[in-house]
Amino acid sequence: MKIYPLIKKISNLSLSEDHDFVTILQELHQYLSVCFVGDNACENYNEETKEFFSCYKQLLDILLDSVKANYCFDKQNKILFDDFFLKGNPHTSFLVLVKSLTETSPSYKMEKILELLEKFLKSDNPYHIFITNCKVNNQKKGMLYTPVTSLWTDTITYLVSIPERVANKKKPEISSVFTLENYAHLLSENMIRTLCKICRNMQHNEDVNLEFLSRLLGRLCVAGYSDSILGQIIPQMLKFSSQDFIWRRVCCRLVVGVPGQCLEAVVTPVLLQLPWYGYVEWLLGENVISNEKLKFLLTTKLLLIRQFQQDSILNNILGYLAQVPSRQMIFLQTLLKLLDAWGAGSALRHRSYSQQFYLTRALMICTAHLGGLDFSLYKQELLTKLLHGVEIHIGSPDNSVRTLGMVVGENISKVLDPEGPKLVFEYEVTNDSKHLKSLLKLEENSLDITSWCDQRNVCVTKNVSSITRELKSCEITEEKVNSSDSQKDISEVLDSDDDLEPYDMSHDVVSKKQPLYIRDCLQGLINHDKPEWTEACLRTAQALIQTELEGESEVALELAKVLLHLENSYTIDDFVILRHQSLVAVLTKHPKEVALYLTDQFYDRNYNIRQRLDILEVLASASQELSKVHVQVTASDHQSFHSDVKHNTVWWKELVEKRIENKTRIISKGKKVEPQGKENKFADVAGYFFFPLLHFYDRKENTFDLLGEDCYVLGRLVYTLGVIMHSASNTTVAKQMGSALLEFIWVLRYHTEKFVREALLFALCMAVISVPSFILLDNNRTEIMELQCWLQDIVEQDPNLECRRRAGHVLALFANMVKEVSKEIPVSTC
């Protein structure tokens, strides 16, 4: 035995001179060439070789410790030195290099370690580490190195963290091998090589162990390499799995075998990248039935808790569950959970629209898969949950949410009960509704895996060139079409034999009978015998009111009553706009009488929601008209009045920003122009618009409950009060209106509906803008302090982004208001 001489040689390396150092390296090099020759190691080891292996790690440490800047090896000796790290045991060499890099400060030694580590990664050594740790019972074949599970943690940790460790040492000056993208590509190639080797071994009835690769894949995905790693591995796995069942088993074991804490980080990007739900089974198998963590991830977390913009993950999850009978029971149970979550009223109020739309997309995809399933046992339960969810959605004040409920109700009811009564709704066709209906069509497997894998590697320049070719082809086609059209026009002119010049009829006007007096107009609106006359009366009503209604208060009240109850029985174009304009004209001509009538009717029993909303809009528009605060109202605004509040909220943001700008101290801004004063005709009648609307908001009627289910009307009421408040800016009654509005806001500040909270913040902003700062702060100091605390809570805790943004605006106004008042208070001097 040469145990002691060998150890002595190794221990003396660090004290040797250059010549002796090279001599000893040459003597030890023979053991590398004998023992480490790739995967196939020598089966028979002598005692001296075993001694060398037992001291191999010690040898590498001594070699690194002996590296000094004044060592100048020639090329041959440098290769000799590097071979001990590149041609020895790859697992041990890798651990020593990375650990030494961590413990070494910037020096020549660190540069040498980085050089060796770069060569190590570019060689086949990472592949040898992978394949060695995937073998089973290596000792039976005479292998001295047996994978030890306790060492996997360090190895995997080092493999995952190499780019960060190198970056911490070299900062921005790192080799391209250690960049995240290139390093991920390097690992992906070695993992694919390892999988190919494993599949070949399995074909020869050799046992393999994929636990190391699964752990490594899981850690890499958790560390943020999921897109880079899986983006290269998945196409290759699908390509090989399409022709080989063994590959499917290996890929399934690799993906599902990752540690539980890494399962989500691996499965989620896999589901996002797979092009068709039929391939999910190749990578997950039937494990969703036996693996509870995987089942929870697919049926609960990815569907009910998280959300994604892509439809691919929903298609892959739900298609995978509904694909075969063994998983269809899980699919139906998942559908029930989706309906429960989608139709939960309390959750709907606190859930964002994007999350609700995500759940709706999942339901529509489930509907597409229900056609071929036997769901008779769950039919009644599914219908009950569906109808409950549709009812909750239709009762929402948000028009987008109502549309989701209508689309789902119409389409799922057809599949669940094709012979039952059909649900039919009228709703605005939007991009979201079109997208939901497009999900009802099942994806077919029309994809060629080989071509898809090739397309994943196509560079951007090819895509650009293909787009350029496509544009050129379009231009050529367009030129052909234009030329053919022009030839057609020329032929038609040549073939025409009509040389007579037609009469000029452009100035001819078809005369229609119109009312000339306001009472005739009123009578025409009351009588519905002649549709054309009724339409003519409605179209001329606004002009007649502005010219003929002076001093006719009784006629004004009668006309307001008729217009409020008028219905579009003959489908008149622009009916909503015409009626609204006429009501506003009546109210501006006789504001006191008509305002008292409309505010009284708002709380009356015999009105529907539509009419109450019309009253609020007319009051807001008339107050703006009287105070000369004009807001442009279009046809779409009137038609979607029940669904949005843009015509009330577009301009208030500009007012807030202008108010903040006015309170900001500016050193120099050029010559100042004196503002011109204008009469506010709304000043004398503002109280008749405002205070009656606050009287009975808490009164509950059989058909009207503002504090209950009619919360949308409550939100519209608050918006209207805010508009009226702003219209009364700088009037004598603004002081009382502001105090009353602050008290009203304080009562409703914790309303659960985000729409109402947004309206309250709008109204509060209008109160701060409309009432002079010193008056508002002097009369309502306690209320303002409490409201500031409430606003701060909204900014920090409210789940709605719009509420938080508006609360921030109002807090800025409060700050400027306090600063302005403090400047006006004189400072006493001794």
Beta strands, then each sheet from edge to edge (+ up, - down):
end
